Amino acid sequence: MGKIFGKVLVTIFTILSVLSASLLWITRDVTLKSQSMYHDQSNVIWYILMHVGIIMTFFVLNSLYKRWTYGIVAFASILTLAFDVYLSSFMHNISTAILFLTAVYSLIIHSEYRSINLYWKLGVLSSISFVLGLLGLLGPSGIFLGEFIAEVCLSIGILHQIWLRK
């Protein structure tokens, strides 16, 4: 796979993920606390497409740069999608934690531009918003908001990183 073609694919799949997360919220019939709780709602297609975007983003990144953490993120997203939050909440939460932590780690550790603090700032902002959401400090749908802010920050970081990487 050519580097430019791979970068374009990563961009498309990253946009798909963030756009789907937005549409998941916009098309909701009920307001739920987290993205995962929409797995059995009428707009579940956006939840599935959000994870497809994450899976494919990190699958392509793994193909391009051969970084094991990218593969872990893709696999954790598959597990997060596979384990129903209501039937297997422990496994769902573990896979979500692995997904998030490995994505932040990948953003920071695989940067060829480590002197730029942008990746650290985006990683910390992602983590803070995710934790604040989990703690319920972002309102009744705080987990969703925290997840969304984290996804946007990580997406910005990934896109910035791949388009600057030679």
C-alpha positions in Angstrom: 0.0 0.0 0.0 1.4 3.4 -0.9 2.0 5.8 1.9 -0.2 8.6 0.4 -3.0 6.1 -0.3 -2.7 4.8 3.2 -2.8 8.3 4.7 -5.9 9.1 2.6 -7.5 5.9 3.9 -6.6 6.8 7.5 -8.1 10.2 7.0 -11.3 8.8 5.5 -11.7 6.2 8.3 -10.9 8.8 11.1 -13.5 11.2 9.7 -16.0 8.3 9.5 -15.4 7.5 13.1 -15.9 11.1 14.4 -18.8 11.8 12.0 -20.5 8.6 13.1 -20.1 9.5 16.8 -21.7 12.9 16.0 -24.5 11.3 14.1 -25.1 8.8 16.9 -25.8 11.8 19.2 -27.8 13.8 16.6 -30.1 10.9 15.6 -30.8 9.6 19.1 -34.4 8.8 20.2 -33.4 8.8 23.9 -30.5 10.4 25.8 -28.2 7.8 27.2 -25.0 8.2 29.3 -22.5 6.6 26.9 -21.9 5.7 23.3 -22.0 2.0 24.1 -25.5 2.2 25.5 -26.8 2.9 22.0 -26.0 -0.6 20.8 -29.6 -1.6 21.0 -31.2 1.7 19.7 -32.7 2.5 16.3 -29.6 4.5 15.4 -27.1 1.7 16.2 -25.7 1.9 12.7 -23.8 5.0 13.8 -22.3 3.2 16.8 -21.2 0.3 14.5 -19.8 2.7 11.9 -17.9 4.6 14.6 -16.2 1.4 15.6 -15.6 0.4 12.0 -13.9 3.7 11.5 -11.7 3.1 14.6 -10.9 -0.4 13.5 -10.0 0.5 10.0 -8.0 3.6 11.0 -5.7 1.6 13.2 -5.6 -1.4 10.9 -4.3 0.8 8.1 -1.9 2.6 10.5 -0.6 -0.8 11.5 -0.2 -1.8 7.8 1.6 1.5 7.0 3.9 1.8 10.0 4.1 -1.7 11.5 3.5 -0.6 15.1 2.1 -3.4 17.4 0.0 -0.9 19.4 -2.0 0.1 16.4 -3.1 -3.5 16.0 -4.0 -3.7 19.7 -6.2 -0.6 19.3 -8.0 -2.2 16.3 -8.5 -5.5 18.2 -9.7 -3.7 21.3 -12.3 -1.8 19.2 -13.5 -5.1 17.8 -13.9 -6.5 21.3 -15.6 -3.3 22.5 -18.1 -3.8 19.7 -18.5 -7.5 20.3 -19.1 -7.4 24.0 -22.5 -5.9 24.8 -22.3 -3.3 27.5 -25.4 -4.7 29.2 -24.6 -8.5 29.0 -20.8 -8.4 29.4 -20.2 -5.0 31.0 -16.9 -6.1 32.6 -15.4 -7.4 29.3 -16.9 -4.4 27.5 -15.3 -1.9 30.0 -11.9 -3.7 29.9 -11.8 -3.7 26.1 -12.8 0.0 26.1 -10.1 0.8 28.6 -7.5 -1.0 26.5 -8.8 0.7 23.4 -8.5 4.2 24.9 -5.2 3.7 26.7 -3.5 2.1 23.8 -4.8 4.8 21.4 -3.4 7.5 23.7 -0.1 5.6 24.1 0.2 5.1 20.4 -0.3 8.8 19.7 2.3 9.8 22.1 5.0 7.1 21.8 5.0 6.7 18.0 5.4 10.4 17.3 8.4 11.2 15.2 7.9 14.8 16.4 8.4 14.2 20.1 9.7 17.7 20.6 6.2 19.0 19.7 4.0 19.0 22.8 0.8 18.8 20.8 0.6 15.0 21.1 1.1 15.2 24.8 -1.5 17.9 25.2 -4.1 16.0 23.1 -3.4 12.8 25.0 -3.8 14.5 28.3 -6.9 16.4 27.2 -8.4 13.1 25.9 -7.6 11.4 29.2 -9.0 14.2 31.3 -12.3 14.4 29.3 -12.7 10.6 29.4 -12.1 10.4 33.1 -14.4 13.4 33.9 -17.1 11.8 31.8 -16.7 8.5 33.7 -16.9 10.3 37.0 -20.1 12.0 35.9 -18.7 15.5 36.1 -19.7 16.4 32.5 -23.5 16.1 33.1 -26.1 13.4 32.6 -24.6 12.3 29.3 -21.1 13.0 30.5 -19.5 9.7 29.5 -20.7 10.2 25.9 -19.3 13.8 25.9 -16.0 12.6 27.5 -15.7 9.8 24.9 -16.5 12.2 22.1 -14.0 14.8 23.2 -11.4 12.1 23.6 -12.1 10.8 20.1 -11.9 14.2 18.5 -8.6 15.0 20.3 -7.1 11.6 19.3 -8.3 12.0 15.7 -6.7 15.5 15.4 -3.5 14.1 16.8 -3.4 11.1 14.5 -4.2 13.1 11.4 -1.6 15.7 12.3 0.9 13.0 13.0 0.5 11.0 9.8 0.4 14.0 7.4 3.7 15.4 9.0 5.4 12.0 9.0 7.7 11.5 6.0 
